[in-house]
Amino acid sequence: MFRLPEKIKQDLENYKNSLAEMRAGRMSAARFKGIRVPWGIYSHRGGEAFMTRLRVPAGEISAAQLAALAEVAQKYGNGLLHLTTRQDIQIHNVKIADTAALMDYLKAYDLSPRGGGGNTVRNIVACEAAGLCAREVFDVQEQAVALTEFLLRQDNSFNLPRKFKIAFAGCSRGWRSFRLNDVGLLAKVDNGEEGYEVYAGGGMGAQPRLGQKLEDFIPARQVGAAVEAIKNIFDRRGDRKDRHHNRLKFLIEALGFEEFKRLYRAEFARLMSEGGVVLPEIKPPRLGTEGEAPAGGGRDYQAFLDYSVRPMKQKGYALVTLRVPRGDIAAATFRTIAALSADFPESEFRTNQSQNLLITWVKQRDLFQLFQKLAAILTDFLYPATLLDIVACKGALTCNLGICNSPGLSVEIEKMIQAEFVGTEVFKKLDLKLNGCPNACGQHPVGKIAFYGLVKRFDNRPVPFYKLLLGAGKKGETIKLAEEVGQLPARNVVVFLREFLARLEEKLKRGASLSDLLAGEAQELAVEILKKYEQVPTHAESRDFYIDWGGQEEFSLAGIGPGECGAGVIDMIESDLKDADRHLAGAAPQDLYQSLIYSARALLVVKGLEPKNDSATLLNFKTSFIEEGIIAYRFKDISEVALSILKREISDSEARAYVRELYEEITAAYRQMDSSFNFSLRAEIRQEAARVAPAEERVDQTEILMDLRGIKCPINYVKAKLRLETM
């Protein structure tokens, strides 16, 4: 079971201090964003409420943790919990003032949102049945948990060029994970030794990529070094400025896979020569006892046995999957499910990548009793891993990037499927993924049928639309991602699906192969049917087309804004530069002074500096940027000018010209900063600095110990990076 590292508990104190500074007005909300997002705290649309995303490593979660999450969801959130496609659990509608108290409470249960957002190592996912499945090569869950504990102790895990996702799979059936994450680890046995195939550069998003094989086999004991080597190359070489092309997959494309592999192997060899990365031992598997599921009555119980129950490889035990529609479950229900552990003391819980909850280690002889209790708790939990088990992101309900209300559409599709398709061939064999925008939180690149939201304009009004994709799957060694087929208005998605599914059902009943259908004929069929449903009537003819599912008001993009996934150092810089520009437009001397301070502070973060007051800001800026030749030496008197502005000892025009030139100089330096936070010095600046500045004294660098205790993220990371560059 995962144990939250002490370092994360200690770092929480730094978050609390920053929160207090922001609430007291001593730190802007924009700058604070660069601190809160790597703690997994995201703004809802409108910025008035927040979401916190709790890590659940490999989906393993205890009854006590379920109850703790229910407690904070009721006390600080909206009383709902949301299960994600990365096995995380989210709490929504949290006040920013309550985030520290929420984290304080949960740390006692080894739960934290640290790394739940931003440019960080995200939650490590693993097979939902790891350690329990008869088809797995070996159990990968505990190694995924152990790797999580290791990476959470590394400062650079929270200040990467972009988010970094890792997946473990116990067999090739988990291709959606190990081929579509930054790092994928596929269990393999070579000459009797457990280990992994290693894949790198996979990812979903608007530009999905399949990961490429980096290692045909590494022993399990070396997996920590392999992942750390990939992460280190990404950390050093990744592009921190271009947020649209700074995932690992884009770095690999820029370098070429062979060059990336060369860099990786050199870094891996270095790490191994220094002792490698030692992870905790994997716990031994539990043993089962014989037993069979008791007979019970009713159609629902049979559906429970047919769809929700799978035998574990440990004889006499089963795992039970509870379908959680759209991943949303009430806190009170969560607490009641957690309490089932009292009736079934051997049971354990897991989340999976389809937004569902699993109960494992259920004795087969207890299945009917468990079903009866679940039926009294839940109204809609049957039929996981079917067409009804729709994966849907939060969409425009809460997400800043969401275009369409994907959960609202999911509700309507579920009604149609339950009424017309339960038990059919399409019901058993197809899956459906919904996304509110082209990003892939709802996993549309791996859907057999998938939609993602967009907007089009008709009759001079915005209309919610969806792009249709078909055909993701694996046949032999060939993996195919879903392909775009066409688009249609949101209002017609349900009627299109009804006809499309009915036509597919006819073909499957006649013996057609699903994989063959999806490879060709299904696309032709979809194009044919789309022609009937792709048109949008005028507003006068049908106002419904101009209203999204789940809404009553006419559709608009109000509330949509920039995503926060990449928030970090760049956000802190741009926040200060924006504030500097805003104050520069002010009329009062205090405005000019504030503009000067914000300008001087903007780039200090990349030098690992965190001044506590204005005087320290100016001194740090002079030492690290002016005397280093990055900023023109004519600004060497910045402290004196700042004081003169406050005392009104220089004219407004003179002060304004100085502050504007400083702002433009710093903005130009920021634009020239490379993706690794290095500055390209202009020749005239180097010459001027060499001529005027005093000779730099050489520093004895034989002492390499560095104490970073008490230094907040991301400052601690930058300090360590700068020190390493001098070694």
C-alpha positions in Angstrom: 0.0 0.0 0.0 1.2 3.5 -0.9 2.8 5.6 1.9 2.9 9.4 1.4 6.5 10.5 1.6 7.4 12.8 4.5 8.8 15.3 2.0 5.3 15.9 0.6 3.9 16.5 4.1 6.7 19.0 4.8 6.2 20.7 1.5 2.5 21.3 2.4 3.7 23.9 4.9 5.2 25.9 2.0 1.8 25.7 0.1 0.0 27.0 3.2 2.4 30.0 3.4 1.9 30.8 -0.2 -1.9 30.5 0.2 -1.8 32.9 3.1 0.3 35.4 1.1 -2.2 35.2 -1.8 -5.2 35.7 0.5 -3.5 38.6 2.2 -2.9 40.3 -1.2 0.9 39.9 -1.0 0.9 37.5 -4.0 -1.2 37.8 -7.1 -3.7 35.0 -8.0 -1.9 34.6 -11.3 1.4 34.0 -9.6 -0.2 31.7 -7.1 -1.5 29.6 -9.9 2.0 28.5 -10.7 2.1 27.1 -7.1 -1.3 25.6 -6.7 -1.6 23.8 -10.0 1.4 21.4 -9.3 -0.5 20.6 -6.1 -3.4 19.3 -8.3 -5.7 22.3 -7.6 -7.4 23.7 -10.7 -9.8 26.5 -11.3 -13.3 25.8 -12.4 -14.8 27.9 -15.1 -15.3 31.4 -13.9 -12.5 31.1 -11.3 -14.8 31.2 -8.2 -14.4 27.5 -7.3 -11.7 24.9 -7.6 -11.1 21.2 -8.1 -8.5 19.1 -6.3 -7.2 15.9 -7.9 -6.0 13.3 -5.4 -3.4 10.7 -6.5 -4.4 7.1 -6.2 -1.2 5.2 -7.2 -2.0 2.2 -9.4 -5.7 2.7 -8.4 -5.1 1.0 -5.0 -7.3 2.6 -2.2 -8.4 1.4 1.2 -11.8 1.6 2.9 -10.4 4.2 5.3 -9.2 6.3 2.4 -12.6 6.1 0.7 -14.3 7.3 3.9 -11.8 10.1 4.3 -12.4 11.3 0.8 -16.2 11.2 1.4 -15.7 13.3 4.5 -13.8 16.1 2.7 -16.1 16.0 -0.3 -19.0 16.7 2.0 -17.2 19.2 4.2 -15.3 21.2 1.5 -16.7 20.2 -1.9 -20.1 19.7 -3.5 -20.7 16.3 -2.0 -19.6 14.4 -5.1 -16.4 12.5 -6.0 -15.3 12.1 -9.6 -13.2 9.1 -10.7 -10.9 9.9 -13.5 -9.3 8.0 -16.4 -5.9 8.1 -14.6 -7.3 6.3 -11.5 -7.3 9.6 -9.6 -10.2 10.9 -7.6 -11.3 14.5 -7.9 -13.3 16.8 -5.5 -15.0 19.7 -7.1 -16.4 23.1 -6.0 -13.8 23.6 -3.3 -13.1 27.1 -2.0 -9.4 28.1 -2.4 -9.3 29.0 1.3 -10.2 25.4 2.2 -7.6 23.7 0.1 -4.9 23.7 2.8 -7.3 22.2 5.4 -8.5 19.6 2.9 -4.9 18.5 2.3 -4.0 18.6 6.0 -6.9 16.2 6.7 -6.0 13.8 3.9 -2.3 13.5 4.5 -3.0 11.4 7.6 -4.6 8.9 5.2 -1.6 8.9 2.8 -3.6 10.9 0.3 -2.4 14.0 -1.5 -3.0 16.0 -4.7 0.7 16.7 -5.1 1.6 16.2 -8.7 -2.1 16.0 -9.7 -1.6 18.8 -12.2 1.0 21.1 -13.9 4.3 20.1 -15.3 4.7 17.1 -13.0 5.0 13.3 -12.8 1.3 12.5 -12.8 -0.5 9.5 -11.1 1.1 6.3 -12.2 -1.5 3.9 -13.6 -1.6 0.1 -13.7 -3.9 -2.7 -14.7 -7.1 -2.8 -12.6 -6.6 -6.5 -11.9 -2.9 -6.4 -11.3 -1.9 -9.3 -9.1 -5.4 -10.9 -9.5 -5.6 -11.7 -13.2 -4.8 -15.2 -14.6 -3.6 -13.7 -17.9 -1.0 -11.3 -16.5 2.7 -12.1 -16.9 3.3 -11.0 -13.3 1.9 -8.5 -10.7 3.0 -4.9 -11.6 0.9 -3.0 -9.0 3.3 -2.9 -6.1 6.2 -1.8 -8.4 4.0 1.0 -9.7 3.3 2.1 -6.1 7.0 1.9 -5.2 8.0 4.0 -8.2 5.5 6.6 -7.2 7.0 6.9 -3.7 10.5 7.3 -5.2 9.5 9.9 -7.8 7.5 12.0 -5.3 10.7 12.5 -3.4 12.5 14.0 -6.4 12.3 17.8 -6.8 12.5 17.7 -10.5 9.3 15.5 -10.6 7.4 18.8 -10.1 9.1 21.1 -12.5 9.3 19.3 -15.8 8.8 20.9 -19.2 5.3 19.4 -19.3 3.3 16.7 -17.6 4.9 13.2 -17.5 2.7 10.1 -17.5 3.7 6.6 -16.7 1.8 3.3 -17.1 2.4 -0.3 -16.1 0.7 -3.2 -17.9 0.7 -6.9 -16.9 0.1 -8.1 -20.4 -0.3 -6.8 -24.0 -4.1 -6.4 -23.5 -3.2 -3.2 -21.7 -2.0 -1.5 -24.9 -4.1 1.6 -24.3 -1.9 2.3 -21.3 1.6 1.2 -22.1 1.6 2.5 -25.7 -0.2 5.8 -25.0 1.8 7.2 -22.0 5.1 9.1 -21.9 6.6 5.9 -20.5 5.0 2.5 -20.9 6.2 -0.6 -19.0 4.9 -4.0 -20.3 5.6 -7.0 -18.1 7.8 -9.6 -19.6 9.8 -12.6 -18.5 13.2 -13.3 -20.1 15.0 -16.5 -19.2 13.0 -16.8 -16.0 13.7 -13.2 -14.9 10.8 -10.7 -14.4 11.2 -7.4 -16.2 9.7 -5.0 -18.7 9.6 -3.9 -22.3 10.0 -0.1 -22.1 8.1 2.3 -24.5 8.6 6.1 -24.7 6.9 9.0 -26.3 3.3 7.9 -26.3 0.4 10.1 -25.5 -3.2 11.1 -26.3 -4.3 14.7 -26.5 -5.2 16.5 -29.7 -2.2 14.9 -31.4 -2.0 11.3 -30.2 1.1 9.2 -30.6 1.9 5.5 -29.9 5.0 5.1 -27.8 8.1 3.5 -29.4 10.0 0.6 -28.0 13.1 1.9 -26.1 14.1 -1.4 -24.4 13.1 -4.9 -25.4 13.8 -6.0 -21.9 15.1 -4.6 -18.6 15.1 -6.5 -15.3 12.4 -5.4 -12.9 15.1 -4.3 -10.5 16.3 -1.6 -13.1 12.9 -0.1 -13.8 13.4 2.8 -11.5 16.7 3.8 -13.2 15.1 3.4 -16.7 12.2 5.7 -15.8 14.5 8.2 -14.0 16.8 8.3 -17.1 13.9 9.1 -19.4 12.6 11.8 -17.0 16.1 13.3 -16.7 16.5 13.6 -20.5 13.1 15.2 -20.7 13.9 17.6 -17.9 17.2 18.7 -19.6 16.1 18.7 -23.2 12.4 19.4 -23.2 10.9 22.7 -24.4 9.6 24.6 -21.4 8.2 27.6 -23.4 6.1 26.1 -26.2 3.2 24.6 -24.3 1.7 23.1 -27.5 4.8 21.1 -28.3 6.5 20.4 -25.0 5.4 16.8 -24.2 8.0 14.1 -24.4 6.6 12.9 -27.7 7.5 16.2 -29.4 11.0 16.1 -27.9 11.5 12.6 -29.4 10.2 13.9 -32.8 12.6 16.8 -32.7 15.7 14.8 -31.7 14.8 11.7 -33.7 14.2 8.4 -31.9 17.7 7.0 -32.3 19.3 10.2 -30.8 16.8 10.0 -28.0 17.7 6.4 -27.4 21.4 7.3 -27.4 20.9 10.0 -24.7 18.7 7.7 -22.7 21.2 4.9 -22.7 24.0 7.2 -21.6 21.9 8.5 -18.8 20.8 5.0 -17.8 24.4 3.9 -17.7 25.3 6.8 -15.5 22.5 6.1 -13.0 23.4 2.4 -12.9 27.1 3.2 -12.3 26.0 5.2 -9.3 24.0 2.4 -7.8 20.8 2.7 -9.8 17.4 3.4 -8.2 16.4 1.0 -5.5 12.6 0.6 -5.0 10.9 -1.2 -2.1 10.3 -4.9 -2.4 7.0 -6.1 -4.0 4.8 -7.7 -1.4 4.1 -11.5 -1.9 0.7 -12.4 -3.4 -2.1 -13.5 -1.1 -3.4 -17.1 -1.2 -7.1 -18.0 -1.9 -9.4 -20.7 -0.8 -11.8 -22.8 -2.7 -15.4 -21.7 -3.1 -18.1 -21.1 -5.6 -20.7 -18.3 -6.1 -24.0 -19.2 -4.5 -27.1 -19.4 -6.5 -29.4 -16.4 -6.3 -32.6 -15.2 -7.8 -33.5 -12.5 -10.4 -32.3 -11.2 -13.7 -30.3 -8.4 -12.2 -28.2 -10.8 -10.1 -27.5 -12.9 -13.2 -26.4 -9.7 -15.0 -24.2 -8.9 -12.0 -22.6 -12.4 -12.3 -22.3 -12.1 -16.1 -20.9 -8.6 -16.4 -19.6 -7.3 -13.0 -17.9 -10.4 -11.6 -14.6 -11.9 -12.6 -12.9 -14.8 -10.9 -9.4 -14.0 -9.5 -6.5 -16.2 -10.1 -6.6 -16.9 -6.4 -9.1 -19.7 -6.2 -12.3 -18.9 -4.3 -12.1 -15.2 -4.8 -13.7 -12.7 -7.3 -13.3 -9.1 -8.2 -16.4 -7.0 -8.7 -16.6 -3.9 -10.9 -19.1 -1.2 -10.1 -20.0 0.9 -13.1 -19.9 4.5 -12.0 -21.9 6.5 -14.6 -19.7 9.4 -15.9 -17.3 8.7 -12.9 -19.5 10.7 -10.5 -20.5 9.2 -7.1 -22.1 10.9 -4.1 -19.9 11.2 -1.0 -22.5 9.5 1.2 -22.6 6.6 -1.2 -18.8 6.4 -1.2 -18.8 6.2 2.6 -21.5 3.5 2.6 -19.4 1.4 0.1 -16.4 1.8 2.3 -18.3 0.5 5.2 -18.8 -2.8 3.3 -15.4 -3.8 4.5 -16.9 -4.5 7.9 -19.2 -7.2 6.3 -16.5 -8.4 3.9 -13.3 -8.0 5.9 -10.9 -9.4 3.3 -12.2 -7.1 0.6 -10.1 -4.3 -0.9 -10.9 -1.4 -3.3 -9.4 -0.1 -6.6 -10.2 2.5 -9.2 -9.7 1.8 -12.9 -9.1 3.8 -16.1 -12.7 3.6 -17.1 -13.9 5.7 -14.2 -15.2 2.8 -12.2 -14.7 1.3 -8.7 -13.6 -2.2 -8.0 -14.1 -4.4 -5.0 -11.5 -7.2 -4.9 -10.8 -10.2 -2.7 -14.5 -11.0 -2.4 -15.1 -14.6 -1.5 -17.2 -16.2 -4.2 -19.6 -17.7 -1.6 -20.3 -14.1 -0.5 -21.3 -12.7 -3.9 -25.0 -12.9 -3.5 -24.9 -11.2 -0.2 -22.6 -8.4 -1.7 -25.0 -8.0 -4.6 -28.0 -7.5 -2.2 -26.1 -4.8 -0.3 -24.9 -3.1 -3.4 -28.5 -3.0 -4.8 -29.6 -1.3 -1.7 -26.9 1.3 -2.0 -26.7 2.0 -5.8 -29.4 2.4 -8.4 -27.3 2.1 -11.5 -24.1 0.0 -11.2 -24.5 -3.0 -13.5 -22.9 -3.6 -17.0 -19.3 -2.3 -16.7 -17.1 -2.8 -19.7 -20.1 -2.6 -22.1 -21.4 0.0 -24.5 -23.3 1.5 -21.5 -20.1 2.0 -19.6 -19.4 5.4 -21.3 -16.2 7.2 -20.4 -16.9 11.0 -20.3 -14.7 13.9 -19.1 -16.2 16.8 -17.1 -16.4 18.9 -20.2 -18.0 22.4 -20.1 -19.5 21.7 -16.7 -16.3 22.6 -14.9 -13.3 22.6 -17.2 -11.8 25.8 -18.6 -11.1 24.1 -21.9 -14.4 22.3 -22.2 -16.5 23.3 -25.2 -19.4 20.9 -25.0 -21.2 19.4 -22.0 -20.0 15.8 -22.5 -21.6 14.5 -19.3 -25.0 15.9 -20.4 -24.7 14.1 -23.7 -23.6 10.9 -21.9 -26.8 10.9 -19.8 -29.0 11.0 -23.0 -27.0 8.2 -24.7 -27.2 6.0 -21.6 -31.0 6.3 -21.6 -31.1 5.3 -25.3 -28.8 2.3 -24.8 -30.6 1.1 -21.7 -33.9 1.3 -23.5 -32.9 -0.4 -26.8 -29.6 -2.2 -26.7 -28.9 -4.1 -23.4 -27.8 -7.6 -24.2 -27.2 -7.1 -27.9 -23.9 -7.8 -29.7 -23.0 -4.1 -30.0 -23.7 -3.8 -26.3 -21.2 -6.5 -25.4 -18.5 -5.7 -28.0 -18.4 -1.9 -28.4 -17.2 0.9 -26.1 -17.9 4.6 -26.3 -15.7 7.6 -25.3 -16.9 11.2 -25.0 -14.8 14.3 -24.7 -15.9 17.9 -24.4 -13.0 19.2 -26.5 -10.1 17.9 -28.7 -8.0 17.1 -25.6 -8.3 13.5 -24.5 -9.3 13.3 -20.9 -12.2 11.2 -22.1 -9.8 9.0 -24.1 -11.4 9.5 -27.6 -8.2 8.3 -29.4 -8.7 4.8 -28.1 -12.5 4.5 -28.5 -14.1 2.0 -30.8 -16.7 4.7 -31.1 -15.7 8.2 -29.8 -16.8 11.8 -30.0 -15.1 15.1 -29.1 -16.7 18.5 -28.8 -16.2 21.5 -31.0 -18.2 24.6 -32.0 -19.5 25.8 -35.3 -21.5 28.9 -36.3 -24.9 28.7 -38.1 -27.5 31.4 -38.5 -24.9 33.8 -36.9 -25.0 31.8 -33.7 -22.7 29.2 -32.1 -23.8 25.6 -32.2 -22.4 22.7 -30.1 -20.9 20.1 -32.5 -19.1 16.8 -32.1 -16.5 15.1 -34.2 -17.1 11.3 -34.7 -14.2 8.9 -34.5 -14.2 5.1 -35.1 -12.0 2.1 -35.0 -9.4 2.0 -32.2 -8.2 -1.4 -31.5 -5.4 -4.0 -31.6 -5.3 -6.9 -34.0 -2.2 -9.1 -33.6 0.7 -6.7 -33.1 -1.0 -3.9 -35.0 -2.5 -1.1 -33.0 -4.9 1.4 -34.6 -6.1 4.6 -33.0 -9.6 6.0 -33.7 -9.9 7.8 -37.0 -12.0 10.9 -37.7 -15.0 10.1 -39.8 -17.2 13.2 -39.8 -19.0 15.7 -37.6 -22.6 16.5 -36.6 -24.5 18.8 -34.2 -24.7 17.7 -30.6 -28.4 17.6 -30.8 -28.2 14.8 -33.4 -25.7 12.6 -31.7 -28.2 10.3 -30.0 -30.4 9.8 -33.1 -27.3 9.1 -35.2 -26.0 6.6 -32.7 -29.4 4.8 -32.5 -29.5 4.2 -36.2 -25.7 3.4 -36.5 -25.8 0.9 -33.7 -28.9 -0.8 -35.1 -27.3 -1.2 -38.5 -24.1 -2.6 -36.9 -26.1 -5.0 -34.9 -27.7 -6.4 -38.0 -24.2 -7.1 -39.5 -22.8 -8.6 -36.3 -25.8 -11.0 -36.0 -25.1 -12.2 -39.6 -21.6 -13.2 -38.4 -19.5 -10.2 -39.4 -16.3 -9.6 -37.4 -16.2 -6.5 -35.3 -12.6 -5.7 -36.1 -13.2 -6.1 -39.8 -16.3 -3.9 -39.5 -14.5 -1.2 -37.7 -11.6 -1.3 -40.2 -13.7 -0.3 -43.1 -17.4 -1.0 -43.6 -18.4 0.7 -40.3 -16.8 4.0 -41.5 -18.6 3.8 -44.8 -21.9 3.2 -43.0 -21.2 6.1 -40.6 -20.6 8.5 -43.5 -23.8 7.4 -45.1 -25.9 7.9 -41.9 -24.1 11.2 -41.1 -25.5 12.8 -44.2 -29.0 12.6 -42.7 -27.9 14.2 -39.4 -25.2 16.7 -40.2 -27.4 19.7 -41.1 -28.4 22.4 -38.7 -31.8 24.1 -39.0 -32.2 27.8 -38.6 -32.8 29.2 -35.1 -36.4 29.9 -36.0 -36.9 26.4 -37.2 -35.5 24.7 -34.1 -34.0 26.5 -31.1 -33.0 23.1 -29.6 -30.0 22.8 -31.9 -28.6 26.0 -30.3 -28.8 24.5 -26.7 -26.3 22.0 -25.5 -27.4 18.7 -23.8 -27.9 19.3 -20.1 -28.5 23.0 -20.5 -31.4 25.3 -20.8 -29.7 28.5 -22.0 -28.5 28.9 -25.6 -25.0 27.7 -26.2 -22.1 30.0 -25.8 -18.4 29.8 -25.0 -18.7 32.0 -22.0 -16.4 30.9 -19.3 -14.0 29.1 -21.5 -10.4 30.1 -20.9 -6.8 28.9 -20.9 -6.1 25.5 -19.5 -4.0 25.3 -16.4 -2.3 21.9 -16.9 1.0 23.5 -17.8 1.1 26.1 -15.0 4.5 26.5 -13.3 7.6 28.7 -13.7 6.5 30.3 -17.0 3.1 31.3 -15.4 5.0 33.0 -12.6 7.2 35.0 -15.0 4.3 36.0 -17.2 2.2 37.0 -14.2 4.8 39.4 -13.0 5.3 40.9 -16.5 1.6 41.3 -16.9 1.4 43.2 -13.6 4.4 45.3 -14.6 2.7 46.3 -17.8 -0.5 47.1 -16.0 1.1 49.3 -13.4 3.2 51.0 -16.2 -0.1 52.4 -17.5 -0.9 54.0 -14.2 -0.5 57.6 -13.4 0.8 57.7 -9.9 4.5 57.3 -8.8 3.5 54.2 -6.8 2.3 52.6 -10.1 5.7 53.2 -11.7 7.5 51.9 -8.6 5.3 48.7 -8.6 6.0 48.2 -12.3 9.7 48.4 -11.7 9.5 45.8 -8.8 7.4 43.4 -10.9 9.8 43.7 -13.8 12.8 43.1 -11.6 11.2 40.1 -9.9 9.9 38.4 -13.1 13.0 36.4 -14.0 14.4 35.8 -10.5 12.5 32.5 -10.3 14.7 30.9 -13.0 17.7 31.7 -10.9 16.2 30.0 -7.9 15.7 33.3 -6.0 12.7 34.1 -3.9 13.2 37.6 -2.4 11.1 38.4 0.7 10.9 42.2 0.1 11.4 44.9 -2.5 15.0 45.6 -1.4 16.0 42.0 -1.8 14.3 41.9 -5.2 16.3 44.8 -6.5 19.6 43.5 -5.0 19.0 39.9 -6.4 18.1 41.4 -9.8 21.2 43.5 -9.9 23.5 40.7 -8.9 22.0 37.9 -11.0 21.0 39.8 -14.1 22.8 43.1 -14.4 26.2 42.1 -13.1 25.9 38.8 -15.1 25.5 40.7 -18.3 22.0 39.5 -19.1 20.4 42.9 -18.6 22.1 46.1 -19.8 24.5 47.6 -17.2 22.9 51.0 -17.5 20.3 49.7 -15.0 22.9 49.2 -12.3 21.4 52.0 -10.3 18.0 50.4 -10.1 17.7 50.5 -6.3 18.5 54.2 -6.2 16.1 55.0 -9.0 13.3 53.0 -7.3 13.8 55.1 -4.1 13.9 58.3 -6.1 10.6 57.4 -7.8 8.9 56.8 -4.4 10.3 60.1 -3.0 9.3 62.0 -6.3 12.9 63.2 -6.7 12.8 62.6 -10.5 10.2 63.8 -13.0 7.3 61.6 -14.1 8.6 61.6 -17.7 12.1 60.6 -16.6 10.8 57.9 -14.3 8.4 56.5 -16.8 11.0 56.3 -19.5 13.4 54.4 -17.2 10.7 51.9 -16.0 9.5 51.4 -19.6 13.0 50.7 -20.9 13.6 48.3 -18.0 10.3 46.5 -18.7 11.1 46.2 -22.4 14.7 45.0 -21.7 13.4 42.3 -19.3 10.6 41.2 -21.7 13.2 40.9 -24.5 15.4 38.8 -22.3 12.5 36.5 -21.4 11.6 36.1 -25.1 15.2 35.1 -25.8 15.4 32.7 -22.9 15.7 29.1 -24.2 13.6 26.1 -23.2 16.0 25.2 -20.4 15.9 28.7 -18.8 19.2 29.8 -20.2 19.8 33.3 -21.6 21.5 34.2 -24.8 23.6 37.3 -24.1 23.8 39.9 -26.8 27.4 40.9 -27.7 27.0 44.5 -26.7 25.8 43.6 -23.3 28.8 41.2 -22.8 31.2 43.9 -23.9 29.6 46.6 -21.7 29.5 44.3 -18.7 33.2 43.3 -19.2 34.2 47.0 -19.5 32.3 48.5 -16.6 31.6 45.7 -14.1 34.2 44.7 -11.5 36.1 41.4 -12.2 34.2 38.4 -10.9 35.9 36.7 -8.0 36.4 33.0 -8.4 34.4 30.8 -6.0 35.8 27.6 -4.5 33.3 25.0 -5.7 34.8 22.0 -3.9 31.9 22.0 -1.4 28.9 20.6 -3.2 26.5 20.0 -0.4 23.3 22.0 -0.8 20.6 22.4 1.8 17.2 22.9 0.2 15.1 22.3 3.3 12.3 24.8 3.7 12.6 26.1 0.2 9.4 26.2 -1.7 8.7 24.6 -5.1 9.5 25.6 -7.8 12.4 27.5 -6.3 14.0 24.4 -4.8 14.1 22.8 -8.3 15.6 25.8 -10.0 18.3 26.1 -7.3 19.3 22.5 -7.7 19.3 22.8 -11.5 21.6 25.8 -11.3 24.0 24.1 -8.9 24.2 21.0 -11.1 25.0 23.1 -14.1 28.2 24.3 -12.4 29.4 20.8 -11.5 
